[in-house]
Amino acid sequence: MKKTLLAIAILTVSITAQAQKFSTRSGFIRFFSEAPLENIEANNRQVTSILDIGTKSMAFSVLMKSFEFEKALMQEHFNEKYVHSDKYPNAKFNGKIQENLDLNKPGTYAATVVGELDMHGVKKNYTGKGTLVVSESGIKGTCKFKITLADHNIEIPSPVKDKIAPVVEVTVDMDYKPMTK
């Protein structure tokens, strides 16, 4: 009887620990640059992310070449002249949820995430306010924040300074599912 109870306790702890982690391989990140002469938008639907509700930590990785633009030439310039995707293929973020939230219960929660973005070889801390929606099928996370390109040593040449905003708005949208072994 004691062995059965011990086995049940170990199984319960194992299932609970596993249910603390959620992931996605099809997260979405959009950036938008509003400039006097032209607006530029790019979308990436190949973002990998993990959310650990036990430690309140989250991380994501973005393949820079996976951003899609309306015009092929914009995409080429983005990768070759601005973010240098061959040298810096990924942008990575590691952060923590600041609020003491019980994300085991279904509901909608306002959340603040503070963490470090490593992009174009430069690490910088960011704070983003967003929403986490917990349901029986998983957790949906959304957030918006702004990035100053110069903070990541991304230079805008003078001839195109009116076409590219120095600050871009980033929208993050993740649809997390429970991780399984």
C-alpha positions in Angstrom: 0.0 0.0 0.0 2.8 2.4 0.9 4.6 1.6 -2.4 1.4 2.4 -4.3 0.9 5.7 -2.6 4.5 6.6 -3.2 4.2 5.7 -6.9 1.0 7.9 -7.2 2.8 10.8 -5.4 5.8 10.6 -7.7 3.6 10.4 -10.8 1.5 13.4 -9.6 4.7 15.4 -9.0 6.0 14.4 -12.4 2.8 15.4 -14.2 2.5 18.7 -12.4 6.1 19.6 -13.1 5.6 18.8 -16.8 2.4 20.8 -17.0 4.4 23.9 -15.8 6.1 24.2 -19.1 4.4 25.3 -22.3 5.9 25.8 -25.8 5.3 26.8 -29.4 7.2 26.4 -32.6 4.8 28.6 -34.6 4.8 31.9 -32.6 4.3 35.1 -34.4 6.3 38.3 -34.3 5.5 41.4 -36.3 7.5 44.6 -36.6 6.2 47.8 -37.9 8.2 50.9 -39.0 6.2 54.1 -39.5 8.3 56.6 -41.4 7.5 59.8 -43.3 7.9 58.3 -46.8 7.1 54.7 -46.2 5.7 52.2 -43.7 7.4 48.9 -43.5 5.9 45.7 -41.9 7.4 42.3 -41.6 5.9 39.1 -40.1 7.6 36.0 -38.8 5.5 32.9 -38.0 8.4 30.6 -37.2 9.2 31.7 -33.6 10.1 29.1 -31.0 9.2 29.9 -27.5 9.0 28.3 -24.0 7.0 29.5 -21.1 7.6 28.0 -17.6 4.8 29.0 -15.3 6.5 27.5 -12.3 9.5 29.8 -12.6 7.6 32.6 -14.4 10.3 32.6 -17.1 9.9 32.8 -20.9 12.3 32.6 -23.8 12.0 32.9 -27.5 14.3 32.6 -30.5 13.6 34.2 -33.9 15.3 33.2 -37.1 15.9 36.7 -38.7 15.7 35.3 -42.3 12.2 34.1 -41.6 10.7 37.6 -41.5 8.5 38.1 -44.6 8.1 41.5 -46.2 5.6 42.8 -48.8 8.5 43.5 -51.2 11.3 41.0 -51.9 13.8 43.9 -52.1 12.9 45.0 -48.6 13.5 41.5 -47.3 16.9 41.4 -49.1 18.0 44.7 -47.7 16.8 43.8 -44.2 18.9 40.7 -44.1 22.0 41.9 -45.9 22.3 45.6 -45.0 20.6 46.1 -41.7 20.4 43.0 -39.4 23.2 41.1 -41.2 21.4 37.8 -40.9 24.4 35.7 -42.0 26.5 37.0 -39.1 23.6 37.3 -36.6 21.0 34.6 -37.7 18.8 34.8 -34.5 17.4 37.2 -32.1 16.8 35.7 -28.6 14.9 36.9 -25.6 15.0 35.6 -22.0 12.7 37.2 -19.5 10.5 36.8 -16.4 6.9 37.6 -15.6 6.9 40.2 -12.8 3.4 39.6 -11.3 2.6 36.8 -8.9 0.0 35.1 -11.2 -1.6 31.7 -10.8 -1.4 30.6 -14.4 -2.8 27.2 -13.5 -6.3 28.7 -13.4 -8.2 29.7 -16.6 -8.6 33.5 -17.0 -7.1 36.6 -18.6 -4.1 38.2 -16.8 -2.3 41.4 -17.4 1.5 40.6 -17.2 4.7 42.6 -17.3 7.7 40.8 -18.7 11.2 42.0 -18.1 14.1 40.5 -19.9 17.1 40.7 -22.2 16.9 40.8 -26.0 20.0 39.7 -27.8 19.8 41.0 -31.4 22.4 41.9 -33.9 25.1 41.0 -31.4 23.9 43.5 -28.7 22.1 42.6 -25.5 19.6 45.1 -24.1 17.0 44.9 -21.3 13.3 45.5 -22.2 10.0 45.7 -20.4 6.8 44.7 -22.1 3.3 44.8 -21.0 1.0 42.1 -22.3 -1.8 39.7 -21.7 -1.9 36.0 -20.9 -5.1 34.1 -21.6 -5.1 30.7 -19.8 -7.6 28.1 -21.1 -7.9 24.3 -20.9 -6.0 24.0 -24.2 -3.0 26.2 -23.4 -1.9 29.8 -22.8 -2.1 32.6 -25.4 0.4 35.4 -24.8 0.5 38.8 -26.5 2.7 41.8 -26.0 3.8 45.0 -27.7 7.0 47.0 -27.1 9.3 49.3 -29.1 12.9 48.8 -30.1 15.3 51.6 -31.0 17.4 50.3 -33.8 20.5 52.3 -32.8 20.5 50.5 -29.4 21.3 47.3 -31.3 23.9 48.9 -33.6 21.5 48.7 -36.6 22.4 51.7 -38.7 20.1 53.5 -41.1 22.0 55.1 -44.0 21.2 58.7 -44.8 19.7 58.1 -48.2 16.9 56.0 -46.6 16.5 57.7 -43.2 13.0 59.0 -44.3 11.9 55.5 -45.2 12.9 53.6 -42.1 11.8 54.7 -38.6 14.6 54.7 -35.9 12.1 53.1 -33.5 10.0 50.1 -34.5 7.0 48.6 -32.8 7.2 44.9 -32.1 4.1 42.7 -31.6 4.5 39.3 -30.1 1.7 36.7 -30.2 2.4 33.2 -28.8 0.0 30.3 -28.6 1.5 27.9 -26.1 0.6 24.3 -25.6 1.6 22.1 -22.7 4.9 20.3 -23.2 4.9 16.6 -23.2 7.8 14.2 -22.8 
